[in-house]
Amino acid sequence: MSKTRYSKISQYLHLNDSANAPNKNDPNYDPLHKVRPVIDLLVNNYKTVYLPGKNLSVDEAMIGYKGRVHFRQYMPAKPTKWWIKVWEVCESETGYCVNFDAYTGKKYNGKRPHGLGHDVVWSLTQPFHHQHRHLYFDRFFLQWLWLKILPV
């Protein structure tokens, strides 16, 4: 495909109407506004098509990205240095992703009452609350718990 053909196709291919996008100063601003319908469709299909087992794992995934977005992360020690961080809930036995959300930076102007780890685990596992499931996650998500139990 030639460069001009690709440019023409990408010029007319849109996933969401940009005219309805909220302003950056609006509290409802979403940096992923242009692809949010696709993300919502994927998450809804993940939940309706597959019934996960008892053991769920919450972790982060890094997607290599060289484009220009303000929420990409830089890790100099990695072979691919620029990443987009995605929080995921996966079934432990199969690795099937049952819920995910991209990290787009700070969402709160003030301090988080419980911390980022708590907010990520709580929001991503909300569809599975009160279902007698086992949740597994690493130390990053436990930081909020230690700060609540052992105040400094």
Secondary structure, 3 states (H helix, E strand, C coil): CCHHHHHHHHHHCCCCCHHHCCCCCCCCCCCCCCCHHHHHHHHHHHHHHCCCCCEEEEEEEEEECCCCCCCCEECCCCCCCEEEEEEEEEECCCCCEEEEEECCCCCCCCCCCCCHHHHHHHHHCHHHCCCCCEEEECHHHHHHHHHHHCCC
